[in-house]
Amino acid sequence: MFKRSLYLICLTILIGCSHSGRVSRIERTPASWYSCFEDLNAIVFHKQLADGFGNVDFHLAGSLDDLELGYGSEGFFSIHGRLSNKDIQLNNKRVSELLKKEPDLESDKVTRLDREQAQTIYDDMVNTPCVRHDGPYQRPGVAIGYCFGRAITSHMHAIRRGVEPQAMKKIWVVGPMRGDWGHHVAHMIRADDGSWWVIDNVTGLVKADQWISSLKTYKNTNKELMFFVSQASRFGPRENFTYNTVNLFNVTDGNYDFFQKDNDYYSGFFKDLFKYLDENPVDEVFLPNTLSD
């Protein structure tokens, strides 16, 4: 697994000698699953969010960032539970509108993906062993869907391939759904036409408006489903915590030697994810959009 500094140096060098929009294999230095996590998590964008109770007037948000600030530290289930169907409908309409109005980013990394690049991230995600076979990570008497695990997996693959961290988000749907689902989440990346690709094996690779339309069909009660958009590093729907070692590995920060699979609620899913990423370097990194032909 390359260290962050090595990653940035290699990416700069490789960008300068390629005209194809992609670059070849990156060299890496010896590491481990936990240093792989630390290196990638250092590149991930983490935004400080407001504490406190969320608001009601989400339909007045001027941007996706404003929308997320309005959630406060209140969980998505709580927000969904206290809003009327009318307020939820207004929120969902505003989410769809804001997904079409996100401003461009200035970055020396890739800020928008074409379909081929988005498909590469999708393939990376579905071919990751812990995603392809999640049976070993199930707990007796508990059905863990691991949609959040797939979203994190897609996020990490996109970081490794050079996507600008702020050009990614997560999209959530909350409410009673068929299949006994209470929520679902997927990773999003800006598309070359200004919309968003959703990387989700439930719907396949689709744009955000298609994803929303598809998930609306999962509703199975009179209560409307509610859609949320968050920074890509949000871990779960109940709290606004970003990626951390307690949620991912059930160890306090830096105490990786204390990891025990039997004590980990996810039975080593995320340890195995970062072990796989450490042992399998990317074969190519996307070039910034301004240099692609």
ABEGO torsion letter per residue (X at the ends): XBBAAAAAAAAAAAAAABAAGBBBBBBBBBBBAAAAAAAAAAABBBBBBBBEBBBABAAABABAAAAAAAAEABBAAAAAAABBAAAAAAAAAAAAAAAAABBBBBBABBABBBAAAAAAAAAAAAABAAAABAAAABBBGBBBAGAAAAAAAAAAAAAAAGBBAAABBBBBBBEBBBGGBABBBBBBBBBAAGBBBBBBAAAEBBBAAAAAAAAAAABABABBBBBBBBBAABABAABABBBBAAAAAGBBBGBAAABBAAABAAGGAAAAAAAAAAABBBABBBBBAAABX
